[in-house]
Amino acid sequence: MEETVVVDSSALLKDSIEMLSDTSDEITDDDMQVGTSVEAAILEGKLILPLTYRFLNDDDRISKILNATWLAIYKEKGAYHIGKVAYKITEEAEEPCSGLPTETIEPDKNVLAYVDLKSLKTGLLDSIAFNERIIQPDSPFKFSYNGHVYELKANGKYFRDVDDTSSEHYSLNLYKDGKYVRNLIKQSEYNDTFTAIKLMADFDGDKEPDFLISSPRHYEEERYLLILSGQHDVFEGNMVFDC
């Protein structure tokens, strides 16, 4: 079972913000005429993954944060939905690795993440099919949605089957009808990890594609980013299961 830390360090947050702050590489003047400012902050506290959380004291318990007002992004019968999903939280007095007590979120359905955002539209998600979850720098991915042609283009770091720990940037940009829209992620910290698309869908009902992306910085981290077309900032949920 994977374990996680509830409270992320300030150093991790600082590193996270720096990863998305510089997105000017390979973007032309013509691109920026249509694009938005891409210095997006990563906001914690709005995304919780259905996993096991360690806690140091009673205030750190995940059961103090997650409640019935949170919505779930979940998969059921081959389709994705946003809505309320019941769960239970089980407790372990001492997990073997850290010796700390833990709480584990156990949803009733196949939940990708719990989200605390009022801008999300509940119900069946208008999801977008994709055949490549990892977008390599030499392999842009095009898809059509709502009468427009979108393209995901990456540059920088190339993810290999056996990856190294180089600090080369990986940048993933979104284009609409050939015009630059925004940077989705720019990250330089990878330790045997990679950036991969988990879900593309219209989460907020504005007829534009949104993204749920997995992008851990270390092999002992699980990290999701929720990127909404109608929101400038990025919402993060992460857990560390180091031993």
Disulfide bonds with the S-S distance in Angstrom:
Cys97-Cys243 1.73
